[in-house]
Amino acid sequence: MFKLLHKIMRMAGFIPLKRETQLLREIFLLEKENESLIKDMVQVQDENGSLWDMLDEIKKSDIAEHTKNKIHLDKFMDEIKDALTDEMMKDFKPVGEA
C-alpha cells in the first residue's frame, strides 16, 4: 500500500522531504560554485584585456623601431649609392667634348 501511495505522490510531483533537502543542498552548492566561477571569469577577462593592451603596446613599439631602422637603412643606402657613383665616375675618361 505504501509503495502505491508513494508512486501516486511521485506522479503528482511530490518528493520525500529527505530528497528535497538533498536537492536544496545541491542547488545551494551549485549556486556557490557558480558565483566563484563568475568571479574567476571576471578576473581572467581583466587579465586578458591587460595582455591585449600589452601586445598592442609592443606592436606599436616594434612598428616605431622598424620605421626608425628603415630611415637609418635608407640613409645608409643613399650614402653607399653616392659613394659608389663617385668612385665609378673617377674611372671614366671623357669620350669627347661636351
Secondary structure, 3 states (H helix, E strand, C coil): CHHHHHHHHHHCCCCCHHHHHHHHHHHHHHHHHHHHHHHHHHHHHHHHHHHHHHHHHHHHHHHHHHHHHHHHHHHHHHHHHHHHHHHHHHHCCCCCCC
